[in-house]
Amino acid sequence: MRRILSALLLLLGACAAPLASTGVASAQTPAPAAAAAAAPAEVPVLGYEVVRAFPHATDAFTEGLFYRGDDELVESTGRFPSDIRIVRLSTGEVLKTRELDTAYFGEGIVQVGDRLISLTWRNRIGFIWNAADLTPMGLFSYTGEGWALTRDDHRIIMSDGTPVLRFLDPETLRPIGRLEVTAAGVPVDQLNELEWVADAEAPGGGYIYANIWQTDRIARIDPTNGHVVAWIDLTGLFPESERKDVTDDVLNGIAWDAAGKRLFVTGKNWPQLFEIRIKQDRP
């Protein structure tokens, strides 16, 4: 009997040995750690050079800006009273202006067909104007704050100071989508004045340019995923030492001349508006 038991024990031991080498982890054995996700690539910083400077009204607390051809800019201003103005680019002359009621702090502006669409800061009310003579055409409403507007070929793009851009239907002005903006994986807030810059080689047909409030940087944003693909550093364009109020007189205002491939920038109460060229290296 002992011989039989010994034989059985030897047989069981032989069968158990392969089980120990199967690689199946026990409940007490921690599973191998998953590989860490690759860190997002660092966002490149680009420089600039000034091509030309134009006069800009120092009473313009610039909130919205775009170029609509024929040497004309459309600009919206904040503070009280806020206004909308049509400006001759080459001379800085204000050709037409429309003041807002002092109950409203004006914000961004964009043109859709024969209409100008403008925002107010905290009233949650936007205005619709005749693009030719600035006569009022209507109102619309939205939630949250209004900061800036631009548009691509099929939608209006709106900022509200958060990291999220809103997309609006250009006809109904109702929301149709959202896009979170991130740089190296980190949400970017304080997105202020916006401009759509068409680029046939870009994934989405162009980039959204956004001023970052109270900085001298512009974010170049991929509209397909919200990633900041480059920072444009405009340090020194209008030095803080020359600004009357370094807190308020900040870089804000981007305009793109699609036909002439010219990029214009200015700031709140700045005496000049600049045509600049983006460089691959910092100044």
Secondary structure, 3 states (H helix, E strand, C coil): CHHHHHHHHHHHHHHHHHHHCCCCCCCCCCCCCCCCCCCCCCCCEEEEEEEEEEECCCCCCEEEEEEEECCEEEEEECCCCCEEEEEECCCCCEEEEEECCCCCCEEEEEEECCEEEEEECCCCEEEEEECCCCCEEEEEECCCCCCEEEECCCCEEEECCCCEEEEECCCCCCEEEEEECEECCEECCCEEEEEEEECCCCCCCEEEEEEECCCCEEEEECCCCCEEEEEEECCCCCCHHHCCCCCCCCEEEEEEECCCCEEEEEECCCCEEEEEEEECCCC
